[in-house]
Amino acid sequence: MTTREQHEQQARENLALHELLLRQERHLDWAATALAYSALHYIDACLLPRDPRDHAARNSLIRQTPALRPVWANYRFLLEKSRDARYECYDPTPGEVQRFRRQHYDPIVTLVLQLLRART
C-alpha cells in the first residue's frame, strides 16, 4: 500500500511539473493533466487506509466520504480536463490552466491538507 508520505510527495512532484510547463507555456495539455494527478494523490492520501486502485473506485469513495464531498465537483472537473487533453487533443490556454488551478485545484488541496492536519 502506498503511504500518505508517498502520495503527498507524488502530489508535490506533479504540481512542480505543472508549474514548470505553465512557466514555459509549453505542453499545457500536460500541465492540466499534472494538476489533475496532483489532486488525485492528495485525495488518495486523505482516503487512506482505503486504497482505491482505479478512477471508478476513487470517485465512489470521494462521493461516499462526507468530508470530501465539497470538492467532488472540482476534482471531477480536473479529471475531465485531463481526459479531454489526453484523448480529445484539448490544448488549454495559459489563462485556462491558471484558472483550473485557482478555481478547482486550490480548493481541493486546501480542504485535504486541513483534513490531513486534523488527523495528526
Protein Blocks (a to p, Z undefined) as FASTA:
>chain_A
ZZfklmmmmmmmmmmmmmmmmmnopaklmmmmmmmmmmmmmmmmmmpmbdcfbfklmmmm
mmmmmklmmmmmmmmmmmmmmmmmmmnopacdfklmmmmmmmmmmmmmmmmmmmmmmmZZ
